[in-house]
């Protein structure tokens, strides 16, 4: 199967002569933001802006000085209002959040952003409520896909009823933060119980990260499984995309069940019987998305097209690719860092129409025609 390369062409189409779309990517210090920015900067019709709470965030320096801005932490009071204010000042058309703590506040303020003519590349609030609570996610997906035994770590948990080892982890949060592997009933009984923790069956098999792409209505278009081949200090430094129909169907089923839109990452692991079982879902672009893009599915640009109301293919296939990752550097004048957030003058450039969901004369760009999976 041949998958056409989707990069390096004008995704927004020739019906927008001289116009640009300003896209603000948040969490500019993280790998998810960097991956999205690398994808979107290939489109000459997109002007990238970058935001972070830290002036040392590397992604800020992948855009011009006028396009850099500081914002509060996602958990800070008034976060969404602060982001909206910055968007209005900078003429932003679309916000692409990449930090978990930012997702619910922005989803809750969607009406205010829409009223200001600003689109959010973000799943619906109802989907986030399910996905970001791992207990709710397990309960919601039970009967749809294989789900490991999962219980709230409260007084009713009976250590003798579990098979060991098992996992204790926070109901909310991403990555491996706060996860404990418990080897015995004695160890579990000694732990402090909390409604913020869950107990979950240990899955011994191979782990997959499945990048999924859905349109604005939640129709799943692509499901691309990845394997982490090499991990250094908890960070994936080598991986590959793999054709595994069972895991691809698994990712699609979870995305459809949870109501995901645009880009998300489904994590699963094979159980004692070799079947994939659900771990968690990240309802945002993942940090290793560059591998999926290199495999032929440019999810950031396709998601942006979906937000703009452009038709996408019914399904998109991918080619297997491997990646090795390494640290890179940017060398700057110290003044560049100290000046972030000082509101430099924004250049006058033609703007996109203020309703990104209803562009004039939408048509499907040629570069979106791909082979079916």
C-alpha positions as CSV (number, residue, x, y, z in Angstrom):
1,X,0.0,0.0,0.0
2,X,1.3,3.4,-0.9
3,X,0.4,6.3,1.3
4,X,1.0,9.8,-0.3
5,X,3.1,12.2,1.7
6,X,0.8,14.9,3.1
7,X,3.5,17.3,4.2
8,X,4.8,20.5,2.5
9,X,1.6,21.6,0.7
10,X,-1.0,24.2,1.5
11,X,-3.6,22.4,3.6
12,X,-6.0,25.4,3.6
13,X,-6.4,25.3,-0.1
14,X,-6.1,27.8,-2.9
15,X,-9.5,29.4,-2.1
16,X,-7.7,31.5,0.6
17,X,-5.3,33.7,-1.4
18,X,-3.2,36.0,0.8
19,X,-4.8,34.9,4.0
20,X,-3.3,33.1,7.0
21,X,-4.6,31.2,10.0
22,X,-3.1,32.0,13.3
23,X,-2.7,28.9,15.4
24,X,-1.6,29.2,19.1
25,X,0.0,26.0,20.5
26,X,0.2,25.8,24.2
27,X,2.6,23.9,26.4
28,X,5.4,25.0,24.1
29,X,8.0,23.4,26.4
30,X,6.7,19.8,25.8
31,X,7.2,17.3,23.1
32,X,3.6,17.3,22.1
33,X,3.7,21.0,21.2
34,X,6.9,20.6,19.3
35,X,5.5,17.7,17.3
36,X,2.4,19.7,16.4
37,X,4.4,22.8,15.5
38,X,6.8,20.9,13.2
39,X,3.7,19.6,11.4
40,X,1.8,22.9,11.1
41,X,4.8,25.1,10.1
42,X,5.0,23.2,6.8
43,X,1.8,24.9,5.8
44,X,2.5,28.4,4.4
45,X,-1.1,29.4,5.2
46,X,-0.6,28.9,8.9
47,X,1.2,31.3,11.2
48,X,2.2,29.6,14.4
49,X,2.2,31.2,17.8
50,X,3.5,29.5,21.0
51,X,2.5,29.8,24.6
52,X,3.9,28.4,27.9
53,X,4.0,29.4,31.5
54,X,7.9,29.2,31.4
55,X,10.0,31.6,29.3
56,X,12.6,28.8,29.0
57,X,10.1,26.6,27.1
58,X,12.0,25.6,23.9
59,X,9.0,25.8,21.6
60,X,8.6,29.5,22.2
61,X,11.8,30.0,20.2
62,X,10.5,28.1,17.1
63,X,8.3,31.1,16.3
64,X,9.1,34.9,15.8
65,X,9.3,37.1,18.9
66,X,5.9,38.7,18.3
67,X,4.3,35.2,18.3
68,X,5.6,34.2,21.8
69,X,3.5,34.6,24.9
70,X,3.4,33.6,28.5
71,X,0.2,32.2,30.1
72,X,-0.7,30.9,33.5
73,X,-0.6,27.3,34.5
74,X,-3.7,25.3,33.5
75,X,-4.7,24.8,37.1
76,X,-4.5,28.5,37.9
77,X,-7.7,30.5,38.6
78,X,-8.7,32.4,35.5
79,X,-6.6,30.4,33.2
80,X,-9.1,30.3,30.3
81,X,-9.9,34.0,30.6
82,X,-6.2,34.8,30.5
83,X,-5.7,32.6,27.4
84,X,-8.7,34.3,25.7
85,X,-7.3,37.7,26.4
86,X,-4.0,36.8,24.9
87,X,-5.7,35.3,21.9
88,X,-7.7,38.5,21.2
89,X,-4.5,40.6,21.6
90,X,-2.6,38.4,19.1
91,X,-5.4,37.8,16.6
92,X,-5.5,34.0,17.2
93,X,-7.9,32.0,15.1
94,X,-7.3,28.5,16.6
95,X,-6.0,27.2,20.0
96,X,-4.3,23.9,20.1
97,X,-3.8,22.9,23.8
98,X,-1.2,20.1,24.6
99,X,-1.3,20.1,28.4
100,X,-3.7,18.0,30.4
101,X,-4.4,20.6,33.1
102,X,-5.5,23.1,30.4
103,X,-8.1,20.9,28.7
104,X,-11.1,21.1,31.1
105,X,-10.8,24.9,31.7
106,X,-10.6,25.5,28.0
107,X,-13.5,23.1,27.2
108,X,-15.6,24.9,29.9
109,X,-14.9,28.2,28.2
110,X,-15.6,27.0,24.6
111,X,-18.7,29.2,24.2
112,X,-16.6,32.3,25.0
113,X,-13.9,31.3,22.5
114,X,-16.5,30.5,19.8
115,X,-18.2,33.9,20.4
116,X,-14.8,35.5,19.8
117,X,-14.4,33.6,16.6
118,X,-11.7,31.3,18.0
119,X,-11.7,27.6,17.4
120,X,-10.5,25.0,19.9
121,X,-8.7,21.8,18.7
122,X,-10.1,20.0,21.7
123,X,-12.6,17.2,22.5
124,X,-16.0,18.0,24.0
125,X,-16.2,18.5,27.8
126,X,-18.3,15.4,28.2
127,X,-15.6,13.3,26.6
128,X,-12.9,14.8,28.8
129,X,-14.9,14.1,32.0
130,X,-14.9,10.4,31.1
131,X,-11.3,10.2,29.8
132,X,-9.5,12.2,32.4
133,X,-10.9,10.1,35.3
134,X,-9.4,6.6,34.9
135,X,-12.1,5.0,37.0
136,X,-14.8,6.5,34.9
137,X,-13.0,5.5,31.7
138,X,-12.7,1.9,32.8
139,X,-16.4,1.8,33.7
140,X,-17.4,3.5,30.5
141,X,-15.4,1.2,28.2
142,X,-16.3,-2.0,30.0
143,X,-18.2,-4.1,27.4
144,X,-16.7,-2.2,24.5
145,X,-13.1,-3.4,24.8
146,X,-11.2,-5.5,27.3
147,X,-10.7,-3.5,30.5
148,X,-8.5,-4.7,33.5
149,X,-10.2,-5.1,36.8
150,X,-10.3,-1.6,38.3
151,X,-11.7,-0.4,41.7
152,X,-11.6,2.7,43.8
153,X,-9.0,2.3,46.5
154,X,-11.4,2.8,49.3
155,X,-12.5,0.8,52.4
156,X,-14.3,-1.9,50.4
157,X,-11.1,-3.1,48.6
158,X,-10.2,-6.6,49.9
159,X,-6.5,-7.3,49.4
160,X,-7.1,-11.0,49.5
161,X,-9.4,-10.9,46.5
162,X,-6.7,-9.6,44.1
163,X,-4.0,-11.3,42.1
164,X,-0.4,-9.9,42.5
165,X,1.4,-7.9,41.4
166,X,-1.2,-5.1,40.9
167,X,-1.1,-1.4,40.2
168,X,-2.2,1.5,42.4
169,X,-2.3,4.8,40.6
170,X,-4.1,8.2,40.7
171,X,-7.5,8.5,39.2
172,X,-6.3,11.6,37.3
173,X,-3.0,12.5,35.9
174,X,-0.8,11.5,33.0
175,X,2.5,9.6,32.5
176,X,3.8,7.4,35.2
177,X,3.5,9.9,38.1
178,X,2.2,8.4,41.3
179,X,2.0,4.8,40.0
180,X,3.0,2.0,42.4
181,X,3.5,-1.7,41.7
182,X,2.3,-3.7,44.7
183,X,3.7,-7.1,45.1
184,X,1.5,-8.6,47.8
185,X,-1.7,-8.4,49.9
186,X,0.4,-7.3,52.9
187,X,1.8,-4.4,50.9
188,X,-1.6,-3.3,49.6
189,X,-3.1,-3.5,53.1
190,X,-0.3,-1.2,54.4
191,X,-1.0,1.6,51.9
192,X,-3.2,4.6,52.8
193,X,-6.5,4.4,51.0
194,X,-7.9,7.4,49.2
195,X,-10.8,8.3,46.8
196,X,-8.1,9.9,44.5
197,X,-6.5,6.4,43.9
198,X,-7.5,3.3,42.0
199,X,-6.4,-0.3,42.2
200,X,-5.9,-2.0,38.9
201,X,-5.1,-5.4,37.6
202,X,-1.5,-5.7,36.3
203,X,-1.1,-6.3,32.6
204,X,2.1,-8.3,31.8
205,X,2.1,-8.1,28.0
206,X,3.4,-5.7,25.3
207,X,2.3,-2.1,25.6
208,X,0.9,0.0,22.7
209,X,0.3,3.7,22.2
210,X,-2.4,4.1,19.5
211,X,-2.7,7.5,17.9
212,X,-6.3,8.1,16.7
213,X,-7.7,10.8,14.5
214,X,-11.4,11.7,14.4
215,X,-13.3,14.5,12.7
216,X,-15.3,17.1,14.5
217,X,-18.3,14.8,14.7
218,X,-16.2,12.0,16.3
219,X,-15.9,9.8,13.1
220,X,-12.7,7.9,13.5
221,X,-10.5,8.2,10.4
222,X,-7.1,6.7,11.5
223,X,-5.7,4.4,14.2
224,X,-2.0,4.1,14.3
225,X,-0.4,1.8,16.9
226,X,3.2,2.5,18.1
227,X,5.6,0.4,20.1
228,X,8.2,1.9,22.5
229,X,11.4,0.0,21.5
230,X,13.8,1.9,23.8
231,X,13.1,3.8,26.9
232,X,15.6,6.0,28.8
233,X,14.6,7.4,32.2
234,X,11.0,6.9,31.4
235,X,11.2,8.7,28.0
236,X,10.8,6.9,24.7
237,X,13.9,7.3,22.7
238,X,13.2,4.7,20.0
239,X,9.9,3.3,18.6
240,X,8.1,2.1,15.6
241,X,4.6,2.0,14.1
242,X,3.2,-1.4,13.5
243,X,0.3,-2.9,11.5
244,X,-1.7,-4.9,14.0
245,X,-5.4,-5.0,13.0
246,X,-6.5,-6.1,16.5
247,X,-4.8,-3.1,18.1
248,X,-6.0,-0.7,15.4
249,X,-9.6,-1.8,15.9
250,X,-9.1,-1.5,19.7
251,X,-8.0,2.2,19.3
252,X,-11.0,3.0,17.0
253,X,-13.4,1.3,19.4
254,X,-12.2,3.3,22.4
255,X,-12.2,6.6,20.5
256,X,-15.8,6.0,19.3
257,X,-17.0,5.0,22.8
258,X,-15.5,8.0,24.5
259,X,-16.5,10.6,21.9
260,X,-13.0,11.8,21.1
261,X,-12.6,14.4,18.4
262,X,-9.5,15.5,16.5
263,X,-6.4,13.8,18.0
264,X,-6.0,11.5,21.0
265,X,-3.7,8.7,22.2
266,X,-5.1,5.4,23.5
267,X,-2.8,3.3,25.6
268,X,-3.3,-0.4,26.0
269,X,-1.3,-3.5,27.1
270,X,-1.8,-7.2,26.5
271,X,-3.3,-9.1,29.4
272,X,-2.4,-12.7,30.6
273,X,-4.4,-14.1,27.7
274,X,-2.6,-12.0,25.1
275,X,-5.6,-9.7,24.4
276,X,-5.1,-5.9,24.4
277,X,-6.7,-4.2,27.5
278,X,-7.2,-0.5,28.2
279,X,-4.8,1.5,30.3
280,X,-5.7,5.1,29.7
281,X,-6.5,7.7,27.1
282,X,-4.7,11.0,26.5
283,X,-7.3,13.4,24.8
284,X,-4.6,15.5,23.2
285,X,-1.7,15.3,20.8
286,X,1.0,12.9,22.2
287,X,4.7,13.8,22.4
288,X,5.8,11.0,20.0
289,X,3.3,12.1,17.3
290,X,6.2,12.8,14.9
291,X,6.5,9.1,14.2
292,X,2.8,8.9,13.2
293,X,3.3,11.9,10.9
294,X,6.3,10.2,9.3
295,X,4.2,7.1,8.9
296,X,1.9,9.0,6.6
297,X,-0.8,10.4,8.8
298,X,-0.2,14.1,9.5
299,X,-2.7,14.3,12.3
300,X,-2.2,18.0,13.4
301,X,-2.9,19.2,9.9
302,X,-5.7,16.8,9.3
303,X,-7.3,17.8,12.6
304,X,-7.0,21.5,11.7
305,X,-8.7,20.7,8.4
306,X,-11.5,19.0,10.3
307,X,-12.0,22.0,12.6
308,X,-12.2,24.2,9.5
309,X,-15.1,22.0,8.2
310,X,-13.2,20.5,5.3
311,X,-14.1,16.9,4.3
312,X,-11.6,14.3,5.2
313,X,-11.1,10.8,3.7
314,X,-13.3,8.0,5.2
315,X,-10.1,6.2,6.4
316,X,-6.4,6.8,6.2
317,X,-3.7,4.1,6.1
318,X,-0.1,4.3,7.3
319,X,3.3,2.8,6.5
320,X,5.5,1.2,9.2
321,X,8.3,3.5,10.3
322,X,10.9,3.5,13.1
323,X,12.3,6.5,15.0
324,X,15.3,7.2,17.2
325,X,15.1,10.4,19.2
326,X,17.8,12.7,20.5
327,X,18.3,16.0,22.4
328,X,18.7,19.1,20.3
329,X,19.5,22.7,21.2
330,X,18.8,26.3,20.3
331,X,21.3,29.0,21.1
332,X,19.8,32.4,21.9
333,X,20.6,35.9,23.1
334,X,19.6,36.0,26.8
335,X,17.5,39.0,25.9
336,X,15.3,36.8,23.9
337,X,14.3,34.9,27.0
338,X,13.9,37.9,29.3
339,X,11.7,39.7,26.7
340,X,9.1,37.0,26.4
341,X,5.7,38.3,27.5
342,X,6.6,41.9,27.0
343,X,4.0,42.1,24.2
344,X,6.2,43.0,21.2
345,X,4.4,44.6,18.3
346,X,2.4,42.1,16.2
347,X,3.0,42.4,12.5
348,X,0.1,43.4,10.3
349,X,-0.8,40.4,8.2
350,X,-4.0,39.4,6.5
351,X,-6.4,37.6,8.8
352,X,-8.6,34.5,8.3
353,X,-12.3,34.9,8.5
354,X,-13.3,34.8,12.2
355,X,-15.4,31.6,12.0
356,X,-13.0,28.8,11.4
357,X,-15.7,26.2,11.3
358,X,-17.5,27.7,8.2
359,X,-14.8,28.7,5.7
360,X,-15.9,30.0,2.3
361,X,-16.1,27.5,-0.5
362,X,-14.5,24.6,1.4
363,X,-13.0,22.0,-0.7
364,X,-11.0,18.9,0.1
365,X,-7.3,19.5,-0.5
366,X,-5.6,17.1,-2.9
367,X,-3.0,16.1,-0.4
368,X,-5.6,14.5,1.9
369,X,-6.4,11.8,-0.7
370,X,-4.8,8.7,0.8
371,X,-5.1,4.9,0.5
372,X,-7.6,3.2,2.8
373,X,-6.3,1.3,5.8
